[in-house]
Amino acid sequence: MRKPGKNNIRSVAKAAGVSPATASRALNGNPSVSEELVQRVFSAARSLGYPVNGRAKKNIVFIMPGVSNTYYSTTVTGVLDVVQPLGYRVQIMLSKSKPELELACLQEACSPDTAGIIIAPVTNSDPRQAAPGLAGIPMVVTGPRYLAEGLIHVHLDNTEAAYQSTRYLLRLGRKNIAFIVYYWAQHTQTYEKFVQEYRTAHQGCFTAYDRYAGYCRALEEVGLEPDPSLLLFGGMTFESGYDCAQQLLRSNTDFDAVIVPNDRCGAGVLNALLAQGFRVPSQVSLICLDSGLIAKAVSPTLTSMASADYEIGQHCAYQLLHLIDGEPAENVVIAPKLLIENSTQFNDSRG
């Protein structure tokens, strides 16, 4: 259990004789708090030297690549459900997976009205470098497990997610497991450059490398080496999955399983395989590293990692509020959970 700081929202609440939630609402101008309580909380805050002016800021900025992806729409819902009752507004800024737009978003977010920032980055640079004033604005990063020192990170344990997925396929007797790599922004698209950067300090900046690390670990446990011909560079759309499956088919590479970034990509792979007469899951098993409605809507239903998007959004909000309140915050790592459906099956050679 972390210890609260000497000058934080809890100490203000105690001095005013109210709950921390009420103190936070009062300092943020939430109309649900009576004027008498507001005055009491502000008086307690001033007596403790608590920065009441900073608490008047109401905007939380969420910078993300887009809203069409259910990962982001669900994550932002988690954020909204935590901060809206406290009187905050959430301003969504879209980088559209373009580094130059992400930079512009960060510069625009450096505003006197900004109480804090949540960013799902598409670059591997420290976002605080975009503008001098950002150093003084509380910030939480979601997606990468590490972007820069001094930043709070909230993310799924992607290494463990890929490890569990690969290990499960190996237990089913699958040996030639294709793996689709995806970056949030256009990045390395060749195996040589991928492996070169995978071995550098930038590894923690990209989910792709964490997932690949889990994939490799599971293979190595059973004495298998990663096969470059089974590594593909794709995306999180249906079209990308379809194209990756066609690449596999054209390459004449033997494969009996595919691990994909999410269920939309998985639906594309599934459709391409079925169109060419492959039987899923008897000939080819399929696992998605993120799940949504599509995983349940296609046939066969897709084995996948349970979606933690809403939970990630909530944790981002909680940690950001700690920072805004001058309290200690901590990195949050969400444990993955494999949901076994009909797209995976024991490899029966008689099938």
C-alpha positions, 0 to 999 in steps of 0.5 A: 500500500502506497503512502499518501504525500503530505500535501495531497487531496487526502490531507485536504479532505481530512482537514475539511472533514469530507471524503477525498472524492468530495474534496476533489469535486469541490476543487474542480467546481462540480455543481453537485457540491454545496457552496458551504462545502466548497468554501470549507474545502478551499479554506482547508486547501489554502491552509495546507498550501495545496495548489488550488489554482491548478485544481481548477483546470478541467480538461484531460486530453487523450491523444490517440491514433484514432477512434474507429478501433474499438481498443481506443473507443473502449479505453476512452470509455473507461477514462470517462467513467472515472473522471466525468463524475469528478467534473473533468472534461475529456478532450480527444485529439487524434494523431491518425498514427502520424508522428507529425500529427502526434507532435501537433497534438502534444503542442496543442495540449500544452494549454493552461486549461489542461489538467493532465494528458493520457497518450497512446503514442505512435513514436518512441520519443519522450512526449514531453519534448514536444513543448517546454510546458509539457514537463509541468503537466501530469501525463500517463502513457498507455500502450508501450511498457516503457517510453521514457523515465519519469512517466507512468505507464499503463499496459497489458502484459503483451509479452505474457499474452503472446507467450500464452498464445504460442504455448497453447498452440504448441500444446495443440501440436502446432509447430509452424506458427506464423506471427503477424507483427503490427506497429501503431505507425508505419515502421520497420517492415523487413525482418532484418530491420525488425530483429536489429531494433528488437535487440536494442533499447527501443524494444520496450517502446513498441508492443510488437517487440514485447509480443515477439519476445513472448512468441520466441520464448515459448518456441525456445522452450520446446527447442524451436527457433523462430522462422523468418518466413513465418513472420509477417508485417501487417495491421489491425484491419480485416483487409490487412489480415486477408493480405497477410494470409494471402502472402503466406499462401503465395510463399509456399511456407508450411504453417499450421497456426497463425497469431494475429494482432486482433480479431479484425485482422483475425477475421481477415485471415480466417476468410482468406483461408476458408476461401482457399479451402483450408479447414480452420481449426483442423488444418490451421489454428488461429489466435488473436492477441486482442478481442472484440465483438468480431471474435464472437461473430465469425464462424468459427469463433476466434480464440483470443486474449480477453479485452482489457481495454476498459480496465486499461482506461480506468487505470489510466484515469486513476493514475492520472488523477493521483498525479493531478492531486500531487500524489504518488502514481505507479505503473500498472500492468494488466495480466492477460487471459486466454479465451479458448474458442473454436478457431483452435484445435488439437492437430490431428494429422488424420484431419 
